[in-house]
Amino acid sequence: MSKTFKFAGVSKRAGAFKARFANDQMRVKVLAKTGSSDIDLIELKHPMTKVEAVKFLLSINFDNGNKLVREALENYEGKHADTPKVAKAPKVAKAKAAPKAKAKPTMEGIKAKVAAKKAAPKSTVSKAEVTKQLADLEDAPF
């Protein structure tokens, strides 16, 4: 099912016209707030898809001789008319992997960790070296 719109037209932003679509007139205010100018939306006879709306606007000479407006509508139609909507493949649920079993701690493992901690040096600088470095420091002049 394609989305349909009740209003269609064009607006100018950054010097270029662009096809615009909406379901209510409030879209005009939003376009104006975001910097669009020359906003021209009309109410369609019945809700239409974007491509149908552009074809309708071209058929009723919506551009009133403005080449830039006609070009914007034709560009939109050219880009989007030839691309058929492809139905998305249904999502397939992924199988969850079984949670990894945690190895139970053994007494040998615990003893090995304790021995490794005891064997590792606690500091690379001795207490005597730290005391000597502190004595050599000057007091700050504040």
MOWO-V915338 format. One record per helix or strand of 3 or more residues. SS is the DSSP state (@ for helix, = for strand). FROM is the first residue (numbers start at 1). TO is the last residue. If there is no record, write none. Layout:
ss,from,to
SS,FROM,TO
SS,FROM,TO
//
This chain:
ss,from,to
=,5,13
=,16,22
@,27,33
=,37,48
@,50,59
@,67,80
@,107,119
@,127,136
//
